[in-house]
């Protein structure tokens, strides 16, 4: 079986929940302390063996391209001032993978965004990680867990989490046979169901390992919820024809595309930070 070296990362959303900040800056560049959220996601991919990353962008996403490029003026100034650690960190950002960019000319849903990676993927298995979804796991990256299960099961695998039934209408919900504590053989799935219609509390969340077969199903998928081409509908089609597994990955997930999720990630990452964590914890204790 081919090793997974490629990733598709959709970042074409407008980020309207973070206006006015996102009027000029992509939401994926929102910093967790001093690190853009998209960099945290890229580091998860690289730590999982990914070497080539395609960002699905739009005309407003140039800062992402700039971030993963060299910055010769900044690098020269850091070198001249003897700031070697910062220089090495800045260079490492650009060197950690090969980065590619393709515009999604129309915003037609996540399925349509992933379809833009068809030529880049070719005949290779690949992963998809959403640009506003962080998972903290210092032991094994979430997408690395899915890749490991893909090699074992030899079928497409989608990342899942159990969520409160009161929130299942925000996600894709699966009906499945449970294989073990974390693995499900998906029978069908539905995007943003009502609480009454949801088949389970197991939601598809933010991480996917696909073979190129998924593209055939996306191309046949008609617009669904919100008038968009939903990847959940394509996964449902794939499950019924070839089979798809769901895997509940380990790690703390943060939806940094929402204000509350972003604030939770900021606070908890700050508390873990070697430089500011202790002082920040003391500060929080003083707040009434």
Backbone as CSV, one residue per row, in Angstrom:
resi,resn,N_x,N_y,N_z,CA_x,CA_y,CA_z,C_x,C_y,C_z
1,UNK,0.837,-1.202,0.000,0.000,0.000,0.000,0.874,1.255,0.000
2,UNK,0.445,2.244,-0.788,1.202,3.486,-0.878,1.199,4.222,0.454
3,UNK,2.327,4.830,0.781,2.406,5.664,1.970,1.705,6.995,1.713
4,UNK,1.075,7.513,2.738,0.353,8.787,2.604,1.325,9.932,2.839
5,UNK,1.504,10.742,1.817,2.426,11.875,1.883,1.755,13.210,1.547
6,UNK,0.489,13.153,1.099,-0.184,14.358,0.612,-1.372,14.733,1.501
7,UNK,-1.589,16.037,1.623,-2.724,16.556,2.385,-3.407,17.672,1.612
8,UNK,-4.722,17.717,1.714,-5.528,18.815,1.183,-6.133,19.547,2.378
9,UNK,-5.914,20.861,2.439,-6.383,21.659,3.577,-7.274,22.791,3.055
10,UNK,-8.592,22.656,3.176,-9.493,23.719,2.727,-9.431,24.941,3.650
11,UNK,-9.147,26.100,3.078,-9.080,27.342,3.867,-9.791,28.486,3.146
12,UNK,-10.818,28.153,2.353,-11.464,29.175,1.530,-12.639,29.866,2.208
13,UNK,-12.966,29.461,3.435,-14.089,30.096,4.127,-13.824,31.558,4.436
14,UNK,-14.899,32.327,4.560,-14.774,33.770,4.754,-14.540,34.168,6.211
15,UNK,-14.865,33.297,7.144,-14.612,33.610,8.546,-15.467,34.739,9.081
16,UNK,-16.732,34.768,8.698,-17.590,35.897,9.077,-17.831,35.984,10.584
17,UNK,-17.641,34.868,11.307,-17.849,34.922,12.760,-16.775,35.741,13.464
18,UNK,-15.686,36.056,12.737,-14.607,36.829,13.354,-14.447,38.217,12.724
19,UNK,-15.484,38.673,12.045,-15.456,40.061,11.582,-15.471,40.993,12.800
20,UNK,-14.791,42.152,12.733,-14.130,42.734,11.569,-12.685,42.259,11.333
21,UNK,-12.117,41.440,12.245,-10.730,40.992,12.058,-10.532,40.337,10.702
22,UNK,-11.463,39.478,10.297,-11.291,38.717,9.064,-11.609,39.521,7.806
23,UNK,-11.912,40.801,7.966,-12.071,41.655,6.778,-10.761,41.737,6.011
24,UNK,-9.634,41.691,6.725,-8.332,41.838,6.079,-7.396,40.656,6.309
25,UNK,-7.689,39.833,7.316,-6.787,38.739,7.683,-7.572,37.433,7.719
26,UNK,-7.085,36.344,7.101,-7.803,35.067,7.148,-7.972,34.570,8.576
27,UNK,-9.105,33.925,8.844,-9.346,33.405,10.192,-8.301,32.365,10.573
28,UNK,-7.719,31.691,9.579,-6.701,30.677,9.852,-5.412,31.276,10.396
29,UNK,-5.278,32.584,10.303,-4.098,33.263,10.832,-4.327,33.786,12.251
30,UNK,-5.506,33.557,12.815,-5.719,33.931,14.212,-4.692,33.209,15.082
31,UNK,-3.996,33.930,15.964,-2.914,33.301,16.729,-3.380,32.632,18.017
32,UNK,-2.844,31.459,18.269,-2.930,30.830,19.580,-1.630,31.188,20.288
33,UNK,-1.673,32.149,21.172,-0.521,32.846,21.761,0.210,33.567,20.623
34,UNK,1.261,32.978,20.049,1.983,33.645,18.963,2.024,32.806,17.691
35,UNK,1.299,31.679,17.670,1.346,30.773,16.534,0.013,30.757,15.802
36,UNK,-0.009,31.051,14.502,-1.272,30.990,13.761,-1.887,29.597,13.839
37,UNK,-3.210,29.538,13.899,-3.876,28.240,13.986,-3.502,27.338,12.817
38,UNK,-3.332,27.903,11.634,-3.003,27.081,10.472,-1.618,26.460,10.607
39,UNK,-0.713,27.110,11.302,0.613,26.530,11.524,0.530,25.323,12.460
40,UNK,-0.326,25.406,13.468,-0.518,24.265,14.375,-1.030,23.062,13.590
41,UNK,-1.941,23.310,12.655,-2.489,22.232,11.833,-1.421,21.651,10.911
42,UNK,-0.623,22.517,10.298,0.459,22.051,9.425,1.457,21.207,10.210
43,UNK,1.772,21.623,11.420,2.720,20.850,12.236,2.163,19.477,12.574
44,UNK,0.846,19.371,12.786,0.224,18.065,12.990,0.406,17.182,11.759
45,UNK,0.224,17.769,10.590,0.390,17.020,9.347,1.829,16.546,9.171
46,UNK,2.771,17.442,9.374,4.187,17.105,9.199,4.607,16.025,10.194
47,UNK,4.150,16.141,11.425,4.471,15.141,12.451,3.855,13.778,12.120
48,UNK,2.900,13.754,11.197,2.253,12.507,10.796,2.821,11.956,9.489
49,UNK,3.896,12.568,9.002,4.562,12.061,7.803,4.162,12.718,6.506
50,UNK,3.348,13.775,6.563,2.921,14.470,5.342,4.061,15.356,4.834
51,UNK,4.291,15.305,3.525,5.379,16.073,2.910,4.887,17.117,1.919
52,UNK,3.673,16.937,1.373,3.134,17.867,0.377,1.743,18.308,0.815
53,UNK,1.546,19.620,0.883,0.294,20.171,1.404,-0.297,21.146,0.393
54,UNK,-1.543,20.874,-0.012,-2.269,21.760,-0.914,-3.327,22.518,-0.125
55,UNK,-3.225,23.841,-0.120,-4.244,24.688,0.482,-5.270,25.056,-0.585
56,UNK,-6.545,24.856,-0.280,-7.621,25.307,-1.155,-8.036,26.690,-0.660
57,UNK,-7.744,27.707,-1.424,-7.834,29.093,-0.964,-8.869,29.902,-1.757
58,UNK,-8.916,31.184,-1.465,-9.626,32.141,-2.301,-8.764,33.401,-2.415
59,UNK,-9.293,34.434,-3.011,-8.482,35.618,-3.312,-8.024,36.380,-2.074
60,UNK,-8.596,36.074,-0.906,-8.268,36.818,0.306,-7.231,36.117,1.188
61,UNK,-6.666,35.023,0.736,-5.842,34.177,1.597,-4.338,34.330,1.387
62,UNK,-3.898,35.412,0.768,-2.464,35.612,0.532,-1.616,35.560,1.806
63,UNK,-2.105,36.044,2.962,-1.273,35.950,4.166,-0.861,34.522,4.521
64,UNK,-1.683,33.529,4.167,-1.297,32.140,4.422,-0.107,31.771,3.552
65,UNK,-0.147,32.160,2.278,0.981,31.901,1.384,2.242,32.591,1.898
66,UNK,2.104,33.816,2.339,3.258,34.565,2.847,3.840,33.900,4.089
67,UNK,2.968,33.379,4.943,3.438,32.780,6.194,4.309,31.558,5.942
68,UNK,3.959,30.758,4.931,4.715,29.543,4.663,5.770,29.733,3.573
69,UNK,6.175,30.968,3.379,7.242,31.319,2.435,8.425,31.882,3.222
70,UNK,9.563,32.035,2.553,10.698,32.700,3.190,10.398,34.198,3.327
71,UNK,11.019,34.807,4.326,10.894,36.249,4.533,12.311,36.804,4.649
72,UNK,12.909,37.096,3.506,14.339,37.396,3.466,14.718,38.623,4.291
73,UNK,13.879,39.671,4.242,14.207,40.884,4.995,14.190,40.603,6.502
74,UNK,13.144,39.911,6.964,13.034,39.576,8.385,14.172,38.650,8.805
75,UNK,14.454,37.656,7.981,15.512,36.699,8.320,16.868,37.396,8.411
76,UNK,17.137,38.311,7.473,18.405,39.032,7.492,18.538,39.889,8.748
77,UNK,17.429,40.525,9.153,17.471,41.358,10.347,17.695,40.524,11.603
78,UNK,17.026,39.353,11.688,17.217,38.478,12.838,18.656,37.985,12.927
79,UNK,19.234,37.638,11.768,20.630,37.178,11.739,21.569,38.293,12.170
80,UNK,21.336,39.483,11.637,22.206,40.615,11.949,22.164,40.976,13.433
81,UNK,21.024,40.750,14.071,20.874,41.076,15.496,21.212,39.904,16.406
82,UNK,21.725,38.834,15.820,22.136,37.679,16.615,20.988,36.892,17.220
83,UNK,19.788,37.014,16.652,18.628,36.291,17.172,18.499,34.961,16.435
84,UNK,19.448,34.075,16.709,19.564,32.828,15.956,18.370,31.904,16.159
85,UNK,17.847,31.841,17.379,16.713,30.949,17.637,15.488,31.379,16.836
86,UNK,15.224,32.674,16.812,14.083,33.167,16.050,14.301,32.977,14.551
87,UNK,15.530,33.185,14.106,15.844,32.970,12.692,15.555,31.520,12.292
88,UNK,16.028,30.575,13.088,15.820,29.169,12.782,14.339,28.809,12.779
89,UNK,13.574,29.390,13.706,12.139,29.119,13.772,11.431,29.621,12.520
90,UNK,11.790,30.815,12.075,11.158,31.387,10.882,11.495,30.556,9.644
91,UNK,12.736,30.133,9.518,13.141,29.304,8.373,12.430,27.954,8.410
92,UNK,12.270,27.397,9.601,11.662,26.074,9.730,10.224,26.068,9.223
93,UNK,9.506,27.169,9.417,8.112,27.246,8.982,7.995,26.976,7.486
94,UNK,8.895,27.553,6.709,8.849,27.400,5.255,9.431,26.072,4.782
95,UNK,10.343,25.489,5.562,11.066,24.298,5.126,10.397,22.981,5.495
96,UNK,9.366,23.014,6.333,8.868,21.756,6.893,8.075,20.899,5.909
97,UNK,7.620,21.488,4.798,6.882,20.714,3.788,6.923,21.487,2.472
98,UNK,6.443,20.848,1.408,6.243,21.531,0.137,4.802,22.030,0.102
99,UNK,4.618,23.318,-0.132,3.297,23.930,-0.064,2.812,24.325,-1.456
100,UNK,1.519,24.059,-1.698,0.888,24.383,-2.963,-0.441,25.082,-2.670
101,UNK,-0.942,25.817,-3.671,-2.153,26.606,-3.449,-3.045,26.531,-4.695
102,UNK,-4.332,26.362,-4.452,-5.299,26.386,-5.554,-6.550,27.101,-5.081
103,UNK,-7.067,27.989,-5.905,-8.264,28.741,-5.524,-9.533,27.942,-5.769
104,UNK,-10.444,28.031,-4.817,-11.810,27.580,-5.023,-12.576,28.801,-5.515
105,UNK,-12.816,28.863,-6.801,-13.347,30.086,-7.408,-14.764,30.396,-6.938
106,UNK,-15.518,29.357,-6.593,-16.854,29.541,-6.037,-16.939,28.785,-4.720
107,UNK,-17.600,29.384,-3.731,-17.782,28.713,-2.448,-19.001,27.820,-2.555
108,UNK,-18.751,26.529,-2.807,-19.850,25.594,-3.068,-19.834,24.408,-2.102
109,UNK,-19.181,24.580,-0.944,-19.219,23.532,0.057,-17.899,22.801,0.213
110,UNK,-17.785,22.073,1.338,-16.544,21.366,1.648,-16.247,20.280,0.621
111,UNK,-17.280,19.569,0.178,-17.047,18.547,-0.838,-16.435,19.138,-2.090
112,UNK,-16.963,20.262,-2.526,-16.444,20.942,-3.716,-15.018,21.419,-3.492
113,UNK,-14.722,21.902,-2.281,-13.357,22.350,-1.973,-12.372,21.185,-2.076
114,UNK,-12.735,20.039,-1.512,-11.848,18.868,-1.570,-11.655,18.413,-3.014
115,UNK,-12.686,18.523,-3.825,-12.608,18.129,-5.237,-11.540,18.911,-5.990
116,UNK,-11.243,20.126,-5.531,-10.210,20.933,-6.183,-8.821,20.281,-6.078
117,UNK,-8.668,19.314,-5.172,-7.383,18.639,-5.003,-7.211,17.401,-5.858
118,UNK,-8.158,17.114,-6.740,-8.126,15.864,-7.517,-6.840,15.724,-8.329
119,UNK,-6.459,16.748,-9.051,-5.247,16.678,-9.879,-3.997,16.547,-9.013
120,UNK,-3.954,17.276,-7.908,-2.818,17.226,-6.980,-2.657,15.822,-6.386
121,UNK,-3.758,15.194,-6.044,-3.728,13.878,-5.401,-3.315,12.783,-6.379
122,UNK,-3.838,12.833,-7.597,-3.537,11.783,-8.564,-4.081,10.440,-8.095
123,UNK,-3.231,9.417,-8.111,-3.636,8.066,-7.715,-3.287,7.733,-6.269
124,UNK,-2.896,8.721,-5.491,-2.386,8.471,-4.142,-3.474,8.623,-3.081
125,UNK,-3.410,7.835,-2.010,-4.243,8.137,-0.848,-3.785,9.450,-0.236
126,UNK,-4.687,10.136,0.459,-4.354,11.459,0.974,-5.193,11.751,2.209
127,UNK,-4.856,12.821,2.903,-5.631,13.238,4.061,-6.230,14.606,3.816
128,UNK,-7.292,14.882,4.547,-7.915,16.205,4.581,-8.006,16.632,6.037
129,UNK,-7.542,17.828,6.324,-7.684,18.418,7.653,-8.264,19.817,7.473
130,UNK,-9.280,20.135,8.228,-9.914,21.445,8.103,-9.040,22.521,8.731
131,UNK,-9.085,23.715,8.150,-8.186,24.783,8.560,-8.585,25.508,9.829
132,UNK,-9.713,25.138,10.436,-10.139,25.812,11.671,-10.456,24.795,12.770
133,UNK,-9.724,23.683,12.771,-10.021,22.590,13.677,-8.708,22.065,14.265
134,UNK,-8.444,22.371,15.533,-7.196,21.981,16.192,-7.470,20.819,17.152
135,UNK,-6.551,19.850,17.160,-6.631,18.759,18.139,-5.303,18.700,18.893
136,UNK,-5.398,18.809,20.203,-4.193,18.740,21.034,-3.978,17.307,21.496
137,UNK,-2.864,16.723,21.071,-2.458,15.400,21.543,-0.936,15.322,21.402
138,UNK,-0.192,15.537,22.478,1.266,15.547,22.408,1.868,14.167,22.173
139,UNK,1.072,13.110,22.338,1.592,11.752,22.178,1.515,11.258,20.740
140,UNK,0.399,11.498,20.075,0.231,11.079,18.680,-0.766,12.010,17.998
141,UNK,-0.358,12.672,16.921,-1.270,13.584,16.234,-2.543,12.875,15.798
142,UNK,-3.648,13.599,15.804,-4.933,13.002,15.454,-4.929,12.422,14.046
143,UNK,-4.413,13.175,13.086,-4.433,12.652,11.715,-3.484,11.468,11.586
144,UNK,-2.438,11.423,12.388,-1.545,10.267,12.407,-2.258,9.019,12.899
145,UNK,-3.170,9.171,13.852,-3.965,8.044,14.334,-4.836,7.478,13.216
146,UNK,-5.441,8.377,12.426,-6.299,7.932,11.325,-5.480,7.244,10.237
147,UNK,-4.299,7.779,9.959,-3.431,7.159,8.955,-3.062,5.739,9.382
148,UNK,-2.757,5.585,10.643,-2.417,4.261,11.180,-3.568,3.280,10.996
149,UNK,-4.799,3.718,11.266,-5.970,2.864,11.088,-6.217,2.569,9.608
150,UNK,-5.940,3.534,8.733,-6.092,3.323,7.299,-5.192,2.186,6.822
151,UNK,-3.944,2.183,7.278,-3.026,1.105,6.889,-3.516,-0.252,7.395
152,UNK,-4.123,-0.266,8.563,-4.603,-1.520,9.139,-5.879,-2.015,8.452
153,UNK,-6.801,-1.098,8.169,-8.109,-1.463,7.640,-8.164,-1.498,6.120
154,UNK,-7.248,-0.747,5.484,-7.172,-0.658,4.020,-8.473,-0.137,3.419
155,UNK,-9.097,0.790,4.106,-10.276,1.503,3.604,-10.229,2.948,4.100
156,UNK,-10.984,3.803,3.443,-11.066,5.197,3.851,-11.524,5.284,5.308
157,UNK,-10.971,6.259,6.028,-11.275,6.432,7.446,-11.588,7.904,7.705
158,UNK,-12.677,8.156,8.428,-13.015,9.534,8.789,-12.927,9.694,10.300
159,UNK,-12.419,10.841,10.722,-12.278,11.121,12.140,-13.619,11.445,12.775
160,UNK,-13.840,10.918,13.962,-15.113,11.102,14.656,-14.890,11.470,16.123
161,UNK,-15.924,12.037,16.703,-16.011,12.290,18.137,-17.467,12.122,18.559
162,UNK,-17.674,11.685,19.805,-19.014,11.701,20.353,-19.317,13.109,20.844
163,UNK,-20.515,13.584,20.536,-20.923,14.930,20.948,-22.276,14.832,21.648
164,UNK,-22.626,15.816,22.469,-23.966,15.817,23.063,-25.042,15.811,21.969
165,UNK,-26.109,15.062,22.178,-27.164,14.998,21.167,-27.764,16.368,20.884
166,UNK,-27.682,17.262,21.855,-28.199,18.616,21.640,-27.367,19.395,20.629
167,UNK,-26.166,18.880,20.286,-25.285,19.571,19.341,-25.084,18.798,18.041
168,UNK,-25.698,17.622,17.908,-25.444,16.778,16.735,-25.910,17.443,15.441
169,UNK,-26.859,18.391,15.555,-27.349,19.069,14.352,-26.342,20.036,13.743
170,UNK,-25.151,20.159,14.359,-24.083,20.992,13.800,-23.137,20.186,12.904
171,UNK,-23.266,18.858,12.943,-22.253,17.992,12.332,-22.899,16.936,11.439
172,UNK,-22.039,16.082,10.862,-22.506,14.889,10.192,-22.595,13.764,11.210
173,UNK,-23.702,13.046,11.229,-23.925,11.963,12.194,-23.914,10.628,11.468
174,UNK,-23.355,9.585,12.125,-23.215,8.291,11.458,-24.106,7.219,12.098
175,UNK,-24.558,6.307,11.257,-25.133,5.031,11.684,-24.094,3.983,11.338
176,UNK,-23.701,3.145,12.316,-22.584,2.247,12.069,-22.604,1.043,12.993
177,UNK,-21.901,-0.002,12.561,-21.628,-1.144,13.423,-20.320,-0.867,14.159
178,UNK,-20.331,-0.988,15.482,-19.125,-0.710,16.255,-18.199,-1.920,16.209
179,UNK,-16.947,-1.691,15.787,-15.952,-2.753,15.646,-15.173,-2.941,16.948
180,UNK,-14.779,-1.822,17.557,-14.113,-1.836,18.861,-14.432,-0.527,19.561
181,UNK,-13.687,-0.224,20.619,-14.012,0.965,21.411,-14.013,2.247,20.586
182,UNK,-13.217,2.298,19.532,-13.053,3.539,18.785,-13.371,3.430,17.283
183,UNK,-13.602,2.252,16.790,-13.745,2.045,15.349,-15.162,1.641,14.973
184,UNK,-15.682,2.250,13.907,-17.048,2.010,13.451,-17.049,1.713,11.953
185,UNK,-17.822,0.727,11.563,-18.061,0.436,10.150,-19.319,1.201,9.754
186,UNK,-19.138,2.285,9.012,-20.239,3.213,8.729,-21.209,2.615,7.712
187,UNK,-22.477,2.642,8.047,-23.531,2.180,7.145,-24.125,3.343,6.361
188,UNK,-24.363,4.431,7.046,-24.756,5.660,6.358,-24.494,6.839,7.272
189,UNK,-24.509,8.039,6.696,-24.315,9.257,7.489,-25.164,10.371,6.898
190,UNK,-25.472,11.332,7.747,-26.356,12.428,7.350,-25.798,13.738,7.889
191,UNK,-25.818,14.766,7.066,-25.270,16.073,7.432,-26.292,16.905,8.190
192,UNK,-25.858,17.432,9.345,-26.667,18.339,10.156,-28.114,17.868,10.320
193,UNK,-28.299,16.668,10.870,-29.672,16.183,11.068,-30.343,16.892,12.232
194,UNK,-31.650,16.844,12.262,-32.348,17.276,13.462,-32.017,16.282,14.572
195,UNK,-32.197,16.703,15.801,-31.907,15.811,16.926,-32.745,14.539,16.826
196,UNK,-33.979,14.683,16.368,-34.877,13.528,16.254,-34.433,12.567,15.159
197,UNK,-33.813,13.091,14.096,-33.441,12.251,12.958,-32.002,11.746,13.019
198,UNK,-31.225,12.222,13.980,-29.812,11.826,14.052,-29.699,10.338,14.384
199,UNK,-28.923,9.579,13.606,-28.788,8.144,13.871,-27.961,7.814,15.105
200,UNK,-27.090,8.739,15.547,-26.264,8.479,16.735,-25.656,9.794,17.215
201,UNK,-24.914,9.712,18.318,-24.200,10.874,18.831,-22.744,10.890,18.355
202,UNK,-22.416,10.036,17.384,-21.062,9.998,16.830,-21.023,10.910,15.608
203,UNK,-20.202,11.957,15.693,-20.136,12.971,14.649,-18.833,12.884,13.871
204,UNK,-18.908,13.183,12.586,-17.713,13.281,11.735,-17.100,14.654,11.964
205,UNK,-15.813,14.672,12.353,-15.232,15.940,12.801,-13.810,16.185,12.294
206,UNK,-13.698,16.919,11.198,-12.479,17.642,10.869,-11.287,16.946,10.281
207,UNK,-11.283,15.579,10.247,-10.114,14.862,9.754,-10.550,13.639,8.959
208,UNK,-9.871,13.434,7.817,-10.278,12.377,6.904,-9.050,11.753,6.241
209,UNK,-9.113,10.444,5.995,-8.123,9.767,5.153,-8.888,9.145,3.996
210,UNK,-8.586,9.599,2.791,-9.320,9.169,1.607,-8.404,8.493,0.588
211,UNK,-9.006,7.607,-0.199,-8.408,7.179,-1.459,-9.034,8.034,-2.555
212,UNK,-8.445,8.043,-3.751,-9.005,8.888,-4.821,-10.431,8.530,-5.223
213,UNK,-10.944,7.381,-4.771,-12.332,7.011,-5.090,-13.317,8.062,-4.607
214,UNK,-12.953,8.809,-3.565,-13.877,9.804,-3.021,-14.254,10.848,-4.062
215,UNK,-13.345,11.124,-5.000,-13.628,12.161,-5.995,-14.796,11.772,-6.905
216,UNK,-14.899,10.477,-7.263,-16.026,10.024,-8.087,-17.340,10.283,-7.369
217,UNK,-17.344,10.074,-6.059,-18.574,10.271,-5.286,-18.892,11.753,-5.110
218,UNK,-17.854,12.576,-4.926,-18.102,14.019,-4.823,-18.702,14.547,-6.122
219,UNK,-18.167,14.090,-7.246,-18.650,14.571,-8.549,-20.114,14.207,-8.789
220,UNK,-20.589,13.155,-8.140,-21.981,12.741,-8.296,-22.893,13.304,-7.209
221,UNK,-22.298,13.964,-6.220,-23.076,14.484,-5.098,-23.795,15.770,-5.484
222,UNK,-25.094,15.808,-5.247,-25.879,16.999,-5.519,-25.840,17.929,-4.306
223,UNK,-26.067,19.218,-4.504,-26.106,20.136,-3.366,-27.089,19.659,-2.302
224,UNK,-26.654,19.765,-1.049,-27.492,19.308,0.054,-27.796,20.424,1.022
225,UNK,-27.518,20.213,2.303,-27.788,21.217,3.331,-27.108,22.530,2.967
226,UNK,-27.869,23.627,3.041,-27.320,24.939,2.726,-27.077,25.170,1.252
227,UNK,-27.561,24.253,0.403,-27.339,24.387,-1.037,-25.908,24.112,-1.450
228,UNK,-25.142,23.461,-0.562,-23.725,23.197,-0.833,-23.477,21.709,-1.052
229,UNK,-22.343,21.397,-1.677,-21.935,20.012,-1.876,-21.254,19.551,-0.596
230,UNK,-21.946,18.746,0.160,-21.486,18.345,1.493,-20.638,17.075,1.406
231,UNK,-19.458,17.086,2.020,-18.595,15.911,2.007,-19.257,14.746,2.741
232,UNK,-20.116,15.041,3.727,-20.831,13.976,4.435,-21.691,13.170,3.466
233,UNK,-22.332,13.839,2.520,-23.159,13.132,1.527,-22.301,12.245,0.631
234,UNK,-21.105,12.714,0.295,-20.194,11.913,-0.526,-19.672,10.710,0.252
235,UNK,-19.395,10.902,1.550,-18.957,9.793,2.402,-20.072,8.761,2.517
236,UNK,-21.312,9.224,2.621,-22.457,8.318,2.675,-22.504,7.448,1.420
237,UNK,-22.302,8.055,0.268,-22.297,7.311,-0.990,-21.151,6.307,-1.036
238,UNK,-19.967,6.737,-0.587,-18.797,5.858,-0.567,-19.006,4.683,0.385
239,UNK,-19.613,4.961,1.536,-19.861,3.899,2.528,-20.751,2.809,1.955
240,UNK,-21.735,3.197,1.175,-22.685,2.236,0.638,-22.113,1.430,-0.521
241,UNK,-21.074,1.943,-1.177,-20.511,1.229,-2.329,-19.215,0.494,-2.014
242,UNK,-18.309,1.144,-1.294,-16.987,0.565,-1.049,-16.661,0.361,0.425
243,UNK,-17.379,1.053,1.285,-17.110,0.959,2.713,-16.237,2.083,3.223
244,UNK,-16.571,2.592,4.394,-15.808,3.643,5.074,-15.841,3.347,6.568
245,UNK,-14.734,3.567,7.228,-14.681,3.400,8.675,-14.644,4.764,9.357
246,UNK,-15.240,4.834,10.527,-15.108,5.991,11.393,-14.203,5.619,12.548
247,UNK,-13.386,6.567,12.982,-12.477,6.309,14.098,-12.512,7.488,15.056
248,UNK,-12.793,7.213,16.324,-12.811,8.270,17.334,-11.369,8.531,17.768
249,UNK,-10.786,9.590,17.232,-9.386,9.890,17.530,-9.246,10.442,18.948
250,UNK,-8.072,10.223,19.507,-7.780,10.696,20.859,-7.186,12.102,20.805
251,UNK,-7.590,12.946,21.728,-7.069,14.305,21.792,-8.171,15.305,22.079
252,UNK,-7.777,16.464,22.571,-8.733,17.542,22.869,-8.932,18.371,21.617
253,UNK,-10.172,18.417,21.129,-10.494,19.139,19.908,-10.991,20.542,20.233
254,UNK,-10.540,21.505,19.438,-10.993,22.887,19.568,-11.529,23.357,18.214
255,UNK,-12.751,23.814,18.196,-13.321,24.422,16.999,-12.930,25.894,17.000
256,UNK,-11.752,26.192,16.437,-11.266,27.567,16.475,-11.919,28.439,15.407
257,UNK,-12.883,27.865,14.683,-13.700,28.668,13.790,-14.847,29.343,14.510
258,UNK,-15.020,29.013,15.789,-16.026,29.684,16.623,-15.314,30.517,17.680
259,UNK,-15.956,31.563,18.135,-15.334,32.443,19.132,-15.047,31.699,20.426
260,UNK,-16.004,30.906,20.885,-15.804,30.190,22.139,-14.685,29.160,22.005
261,UNK,-14.681,28.419,20.917,-13.622,27.424,20.707,-12.251,28.062,20.612
262,UNK,-12.181,29.207,19.954,-10.915,29.920,19.845,-10.435,30.393,21.215
263,UNK,-11.338,30.915,22.025,-10.959,31.371,23.361,-10.526,30.195,24.246
264,UNK,-11.226,29.074,24.138,-10.839,27.885,24.912,-9.438,27.431,24.529
265,UNK,-9.160,27.391,23.224,-7.832,26.977,22.763,-6.765,27.952,23.246
266,UNK,-7.042,29.234,23.160,-6.070,30.243,23.579,-5.719,30.087,25.058
267,UNK,-6.734,29.947,25.895,-6.504,29.826,27.343,-5.752,28.538,27.666
268,UNK,-6.186,27.423,27.097,-5.589,26.144,27.469,-4.180,25.974,26.904
269,UNK,-3.936,26.465,25.706,-2.572,26.435,25.169,-1.663,27.364,25.978
270,UNK,-2.201,28.492,26.412,-1.407,29.414,27.224,-1.029,28.778,28.560
271,UNK,-1.946,28.044,29.154,-1.654,27.382,30.426,-0.587,26.297,30.281
272,UNK,-0.490,25.723,29.079,0.528,24.689,28.837,1.872,25.285,28.423
273,UNK,1.901,26.563,28.118,3.093,27.189,27.553,4.208,27.331,28.596
274,UNK,5.418,26.916,28.233,6.544,26.961,29.171,6.909,28.386,29.569
275,UNK,6.746,29.330,28.646,7.167,30.707,28.915,6.173,31.460,29.792
276,UNK,4.889,31.342,29.497,3.910,32.183,30.190,2.911,31.399,31.034
277,UNK,2.921,30.063,30.938,1.878,29.256,31.562,1.701,29.483,33.045
278,UNK,2.792,29.477,33.794,2.705,29.609,35.245,2.155,30.977,35.649
279,UNK,2.692,32.042,35.043,2.226,33.385,35.382,0.774,33.593,34.953
280,UNK,0.419,33.009,33.810,-0.949,33.151,33.321,-1.929,32.445,34.259
281,UNK,-1.555,31.283,34.759,-2.398,30.570,35.720,-2.621,31.413,36.974
282,UNK,-1.567,32.055,37.445,-1.686,32.913,38.625,-2.610,34.081,38.340
283,UNK,-2.496,34.643,37.136,-3.365,35.752,36.750,-4.826,35.326,36.755
284,UNK,-5.121,34.133,36.180,-6.494,33.669,36.109,-7.098,33.475,37.498
285,UNK,-6.285,33.070,38.456,-6.774,32.868,39.826,-7.251,34.178,40.451
286,UNK,-6.694,35.291,39.976,-7.032,36.595,40.556,-8.322,37.187,39.967
287,UNK,-8.756,36.630,38.849,-9.938,37.173,38.199,-11.195,36.708,38.944
288,UNK,-12.083,37.622,39.233,-13.320,37.291,39.929,-14.489,37.354,38.973
